[in-house]
Amino acid sequence: MGRQLSPEQAAAAAMVAQAKERGLALTGPDGLLKLFTKNVLETALNEEMTEHLGHEKNRADSDRGSANVRNGTRPKTVLSDAAGEVRIDVPRDRDSSFEPQIVKKRQRRLNDVDEIVLSLYSKGMTTGDISAHFADIYGASVSKETVSRITDKVMAEMTEWSNRPLDPIYVAVFIDAIHVKVRDGQVTNRPVYAAIGVTVDGHKDVLGLWMGTGGEGAKFWMSVLVDLKNRGIGDVFFVVCDGLKGLPEVVANVWPLAIVQTCIIHLIRNTFRLASRADWDAMKRDIKPIYKAPNPEAASGALDELEVKWGKKYSAVIRLWRNAWTEFVPFLDYDVEIRTVLCSTNAIESLNARYRRAVRARGHFPTEQAALKCLYLVTRSLDPTETGRTRWAMRWKPVINTFSITFSDRWPAAETY
């Protein structure tokens, strides 16, 4: 005796047998998958009609209160991510009061198609690329205009995201920029600034995206930080950045107690850019005592020694460190746990790597809005299972404990946070 099939397996077996009888392939424009999708949708729609009318087809009670009955079907073509274009017959009722839910009136795409379009767009594909992708893979016609309409739906979501309330206190805010090409008459490089905040619980979050022009100063940064403050951020312990012009002056006005810390990794990278590759190993050994110094005084002495050894050959390197000194030394006053997380913008570098992949795939964007939309969709697709967020929070627990002790006078009480 054969193995007992479940209802689902029996239905699938019947579909496969039917496909073989009709000479259908399992996949492809006219394959079994499309037939299966059609049958499932039509069965679901007919069940909805039965529930709507209160009786099966041709089984209405003579004494029922309503004269509404089935009134044939109407053809409709919907787009499915798995089966491409699928032609279905949607049941109708006599008084046109039936409102189907599985495939709503005027709905032409099944919901998962929109998510596929947004996912492909966030990976840097153009509207034309996505249209061609659906034609090649699904045998479905999705115009570039339709793709644009789908992606434009996210603009309202992006606006809501950009204005959402934020936490009142962040232990650190990391700010960095990525450059995108935007066609504004001619193609130009435009910086897009991203800010990541770390909460007192150790969770990180992308706080916002801002498009610049390349010549940002205090006025621009004031608008960015005031935006963050108006959304709820009342205090930040550290603002970590890479020498952004005008930012340190503005931070003091918006969050008077915040400390501006330059990114040590960027400082080291810029040092090597100014030095010959042949001197990199020696230079690495000589700058390490500066950023590993136990206190600012020791760091200053190490910088003086660097100048004695390399000042004549690489005066630009010494000038680089001295110009950044005010924003470089703050982290040297704190415990090693705080130093470790503040001495770089690595927290935001991984985000920028995802941004760059999408930007490289696009080449350039027709408008500022298109660029921001793409980067927002990348942000939206980050860490869908939240495993990365959980790992991050676990790594930050010792650091948060140190922060809570070091900044105990500004640490929020449990009942107010």
C-alpha positions in Angstrom: 0.0 0.0 0.0 1.4 3.4 -1.0 2.2 6.2 1.4 -0.7 8.3 2.4 -0.5 11.8 0.9 -1.4 15.0 2.7 -4.1 17.1 1.1 -1.4 19.5 -0.1 0.7 16.7 -1.5 -2.3 15.2 -3.2 -3.3 18.5 -4.8 0.3 19.0 -6.0 0.4 15.4 -7.4 -2.8 16.0 -9.3 -1.4 19.2 -10.7 1.8 17.5 -11.9 -0.3 14.7 -13.5 -2.5 17.2 -15.2 0.6 19.1 -16.5 2.1 15.9 -17.9 -1.2 15.0 -19.6 -1.2 18.4 -21.3 2.5 18.4 -22.1 3.3 21.3 -19.8 6.8 22.1 -18.5 7.1 22.6 -14.7 8.5 26.1 -15.2 8.5 28.7 -17.9 5.9 31.1 -19.4 3.3 28.3 -19.8 4.5 25.9 -17.2 3.0 24.1 -14.2 3.9 26.9 -11.8 1.8 29.4 -13.7 -1.1 26.9 -13.9 -0.8 26.2 -10.2 -0.8 29.9 -9.3 -3.9 30.4 -11.5 -5.8 27.6 -9.9 -4.9 28.7 -6.3 -5.9 32.3 -6.9 -9.2 31.3 -8.6 -10.0 28.8 -5.9 -9.3 31.4 -3.2 -11.5 34.0 -5.1 -14.3 31.6 -5.4 -14.2 30.8 -1.7 -14.3 34.5 -1.0 -17.4 34.8 -3.2 -19.0 31.9 -1.3 -18.4 33.6 2.0 -19.7 36.9 0.5 -23.0 35.4 -0.8 -23.4 32.9 2.0 -23.9 29.9 -0.2 -22.1 27.6 -2.7 -22.7 27.9 -6.4 -26.2 26.9 -7.4 -27.1 26.1 -3.8 -28.8 29.3 -2.7 -31.8 28.8 -0.3 -35.1 29.9 -1.8 -36.0 31.9 1.3 -32.8 33.8 1.6 -33.0 37.5 2.3 -30.8 38.6 -0.6 -31.3 38.1 -4.4 -27.6 38.5 -5.0 -26.0 35.5 -6.8 -23.0 34.7 -8.9 -22.8 36.5 -12.3 -20.1 34.7 -14.2 -16.5 35.8 -14.3 -14.3 38.5 -15.8 -10.7 38.0 -17.1 -7.8 39.7 -15.3 -4.0 39.4 -15.7 -1.9 39.8 -12.6 1.9 39.8 -12.2 3.4 37.3 -9.8 7.1 37.2 -8.8 7.2 33.4 -9.2 5.1 32.8 -12.3 5.2 36.1 -14.2 1.9 37.2 -15.9 -1.0 35.0 -14.8 -4.4 35.2 -16.4 -7.2 34.5 -13.9 -11.0 34.5 -14.0 -12.4 36.7 -11.2 -16.0 35.8 -10.1 -18.6 38.5 -10.2 -21.9 38.9 -8.4 -25.1 40.4 -9.7 -25.1 43.6 -7.6 -21.4 44.2 -7.9 -20.9 44.3 -4.1 -18.1 41.6 -4.0 -14.8 43.1 -2.8 -12.1 40.4 -3.3 -9.2 40.4 -0.9 -6.7 37.9 -2.3 -6.5 40.0 -5.5 -8.2 43.3 -5.0 -10.1 45.3 -7.6 -7.7 47.2 -9.8 -4.8 45.3 -8.4 -2.5 44.2 -11.2 0.5 43.1 -9.2 0.6 40.6 -6.3 2.2 42.4 -3.3 5.5 40.4 -3.4 6.3 41.9 -6.8 6.5 45.4 -5.3 9.0 44.1 -2.7 11.1 42.5 -5.4 11.2 45.7 -7.4 12.3 47.7 -4.3 14.9 45.1 -3.4 16.4 45.2 -6.9 16.3 49.0 -6.9 18.1 49.1 -3.6 20.9 46.9 -5.1 21.5 49.6 -7.7 19.5 48.3 -10.7 18.0 51.0 -12.8 14.3 51.0 -13.8 15.3 49.7 -17.2 17.4 46.9 -15.7 14.5 45.9 -13.5 12.1 45.9 -16.4 14.5 43.7 -18.4 15.0 41.4 -15.5 11.3 40.7 -15.2 11.0 40.1 -19.0 14.0 37.7 -18.9 13.3 35.8 -15.7 9.5 35.8 -15.4 8.4 36.4 -19.0 6.4 39.4 -17.7 6.1 42.9 -19.1 6.8 45.5 -16.4 7.5 48.9 -17.9 10.1 51.3 -16.6 7.2 53.7 -15.7 5.6 51.0 -13.6 8.9 50.3 -11.8 9.2 54.1 -11.2 5.7 54.2 -9.7 6.5 51.3 -7.4 9.7 52.8 -6.2 8.1 56.3 -5.8 5.7 54.7 -3.3 8.6 54.6 -0.9 9.0 58.3 -0.9 6.2 58.8 1.6 7.7 56.1 3.8 11.1 57.7 3.5 9.7 61.1 4.6 8.1 59.5 7.6 11.3 57.7 8.4 13.3 61.0 8.1 10.9 62.7 10.6 10.5 59.9 13.1 11.1 60.6 16.8 14.5 59.7 18.2 15.8 58.8 21.6 16.6 61.6 24.0 20.2 60.5 24.7 22.8 58.9 22.5 26.2 57.8 23.8 27.7 58.4 20.3 26.7 59.7 16.9 29.0 58.8 14.0 28.8 61.0 10.9 30.4 60.2 7.5 29.8 60.9 3.8 29.5 58.9 0.6 29.7 60.6 -2.8 27.2 60.0 -5.5 27.0 61.2 -9.1 23.8 63.3 -9.8 22.9 64.7 -13.2 21.9 68.3 -12.6 22.4 69.7 -16.1 25.8 67.9 -16.0 26.9 65.0 -13.9 28.5 66.2 -10.6 29.7 64.5 -7.4 27.5 65.2 -4.5 28.1 64.1 -0.9 25.3 62.3 1.0 25.9 62.4 4.8 24.7 59.5 7.0 24.5 59.6 10.8 24.4 56.5 13.0 23.4 56.8 16.6 24.2 54.4 19.5 21.6 54.5 22.3 22.1 54.0 26.0 21.0 50.4 25.5 23.8 49.8 23.0 21.5 49.6 19.9 22.6 51.4 16.7 20.3 53.0 14.2 20.7 55.1 11.0 19.3 58.5 12.1 19.0 60.1 8.7 20.4 60.9 5.3 21.2 64.5 4.1 22.3 65.6 0.6 25.0 68.2 0.5 26.6 70.2 -2.3 30.3 69.7 -1.5 31.0 73.0 0.2 29.1 72.5 3.5 29.9 74.8 6.4 28.4 75.8 9.7 25.0 76.7 8.2 24.5 73.3 6.7 25.6 71.4 9.8 23.4 73.6 12.0 20.3 72.5 9.9 21.3 68.8 10.2 21.9 68.9 14.0 18.8 71.1 14.7 16.8 68.5 12.7 18.1 65.8 15.0 17.5 67.8 18.1 13.9 68.7 17.0 13.3 65.0 16.6 14.1 64.4 20.2 17.9 64.1 20.8 18.6 66.3 23.8 22.1 65.1 24.6 25.0 63.3 22.9 28.2 62.3 24.6 30.4 62.0 21.6 30.1 63.1 17.9 32.6 61.1 15.8 33.4 62.4 12.3 36.3 62.9 9.8 37.2 66.6 10.0 33.9 67.8 8.6 34.2 71.6 8.1 32.0 73.7 10.4 30.7 70.7 12.4 32.7 71.1 15.7 31.5 74.8 16.1 27.9 73.9 15.6 27.9 70.8 17.9 28.8 73.2 20.8 25.7 75.3 20.1 23.2 72.3 19.7 24.6 70.0 22.3 26.8 72.0 24.6 28.2 69.0 26.6 29.0 66.9 23.5 32.6 66.1 22.7 33.7 66.1 19.0 36.1 63.3 18.2 37.9 63.0 14.9 38.1 59.5 13.3 41.5 58.1 14.1 41.3 55.6 11.2 40.7 58.4 8.7 43.7 60.3 10.2 46.0 57.3 9.8 44.8 56.7 6.2 45.4 60.3 5.3 48.9 60.0 6.9 49.8 57.2 4.6 48.4 59.0 1.5 51.0 61.8 2.2 53.9 59.4 2.7 55.9 57.2 0.2 54.9 53.6 0.3 58.6 52.7 1.1 58.2 54.6 4.4 54.8 53.1 5.5 56.2 50.5 7.8 58.4 52.9 9.7 55.7 55.6 9.7 53.2 53.0 11.2 55.5 52.3 14.1 56.2 56.0 14.7 52.5 57.2 14.8 51.3 54.3 16.9 52.6 55.9 20.2 50.5 59.0 19.4 47.1 57.3 19.3 48.0 54.6 21.8 49.3 57.2 24.3 48.0 56.9 27.9 47.1 60.6 28.0 47.2 63.8 25.9 50.5 64.9 27.3 52.2 61.6 26.2 50.5 61.9 22.8 51.9 65.4 22.3 55.4 64.2 23.2 55.1 61.4 20.6 54.0 63.9 18.0 57.0 66.0 18.7 59.2 63.0 18.2 57.4 62.3 14.9 58.2 65.8 13.7 61.9 65.5 14.6 62.2 62.3 12.6 59.9 63.0 9.6 59.2 66.8 9.7 61.6 67.8 6.9 60.6 64.9 4.6 56.8 64.9 5.3 55.9 68.4 6.7 52.3 67.8 5.4 51.9 64.8 7.7 52.9 66.8 10.7 50.6 69.6 9.7 47.7 67.1 9.2 48.1 65.9 12.8 48.5 69.3 14.3 45.4 70.7 12.5 43.3 67.8 13.8 44.8 67.9 17.3 41.9 69.6 19.1 39.4 66.9 17.8 42.0 64.1 18.1 42.9 64.2 21.8 39.5 64.0 23.6 39.3 60.1 23.5 42.6 59.8 25.3 41.0 61.0 28.6 38.7 57.9 28.7 38.9 54.2 29.5 40.1 51.7 26.9 36.6 50.4 26.3 35.4 53.9 25.3 38.6 54.5 23.3 38.1 51.4 21.3 34.7 52.3 19.9 35.4 56.0 19.5 38.7 56.0 17.7 37.1 55.2 14.4 34.0 55.5 12.3 34.0 51.8 11.6 30.4 51.7 12.9 29.4 53.6 9.8 32.0 52.2 7.3 30.1 49.0 6.9 27.0 51.0 6.1 28.9 53.0 3.5 30.2 49.8 1.9 26.6 48.8 1.2 25.8 52.2 -0.1 28.8 52.2 -2.4 27.9 48.9 -4.0 24.4 50.3 -4.9 25.9 53.5 -6.1 28.6 51.8 -8.3 25.9 49.7 -9.9 23.9 52.8 -10.9 26.7 54.9 -12.2 24.8 58.2 -11.7 21.3 59.3 -10.7 18.9 61.6 -12.6 17.9 63.6 -9.5 18.8 64.1 -5.8 15.5 62.4 -5.0 16.5 59.3 -6.9 19.8 59.1 -5.1 18.3 59.5 -1.7 15.6 56.9 -2.6 18.2 54.3 -3.5 20.2 54.9 -0.4 17.1 54.8 1.8 16.1 51.5 0.3 19.6 50.1 1.1 19.1 51.3 4.6 15.6 49.7 4.7 17.0 46.4 3.6 19.8 46.2 6.3 19.7 43.3 8.7 16.2 42.0 8.0 16.5 39.3 10.7 18.0 41.7 13.2 20.8 39.3 14.0 23.4 41.9 13.3 21.7 44.4 15.6 21.7 41.8 18.4 25.4 41.0 17.9 26.2 44.7 17.9 24.3 45.2 21.2 26.1 42.3 22.8 29.5 43.7 21.8 28.6 47.1 23.2 27.4 45.9 26.6 30.8 46.4 28.4 31.2 49.8 26.6 27.7 50.9 27.7 28.5 49.9 31.3 31.7 52.1 31.1 29.7 55.0 29.6 27.1 54.7 32.4 29.8 55.1 35.0 31.8 57.8 33.2 28.7 59.9 32.4 26.6 59.0 35.5 25.6 62.7 36.0 24.0 62.7 32.5 22.8 59.0 32.4 19.0 58.7 32.1 17.1 57.3 35.0 15.3 54.0 34.2 11.9 55.5 34.9 12.4 58.4 32.5 13.8 56.4 29.6 
